[in-house]
Amino acid sequence: INPEINVVINKVFYLPENADEFSFKDYDFVVDAVDTVSAKIEIISRAKKEGVEVISCMGTGAKLDPLKLKVSKLEDTKGCPLARVMRRELRQRNITGVKVVYSEEQPLVNVSERGNIPSMIFVPATAGIIIASEVIKDLIKRGNPDSIYAATGTPITNNPENVFGIFNFLDPDLFKTHGKFATNYIIYRGYGRVAGVKN
């Protein structure tokens, strides 16, 4: 765990009524992992308004197969009752292109007839891991050293050679060669020794 990480905890049930307590323009990326439709709409709407990337989790309750989870744009989803509602609501607000994690697996119970929807931990947990992966990959694609630092948990100044390895693993097309990465980010001091990084 990054020893310099700063975690800010807001103990609040996010709803449209208290949405003004959060300034979305301060965020690099927004993850919508709430269950309330009105809150999901508000989160996505505010993120889009501020030009901040957002990823949203669709329904994982009453499902058993984490291998059915997929990443796509909301308008391309199928088979998910929550995604169907969100498609309709966001279309009415002229919002498109929202990246989501969803499952085509049919719920084991009729979710429209239940107040509390049961869930097995491995499906929502896997959805969370997938979302984390998507956020990290998108941050790294920006090529911002601060984003790299946040994504790897290791300051880029410690070992930029290792960071290139992470880049290359996550997105081989981003730099393609070590030389291109080195030209953009690494400062050398004689005999190939790393002196620092370029901002």
Disulfide bonds with the S-S distance in Angstrom:
none
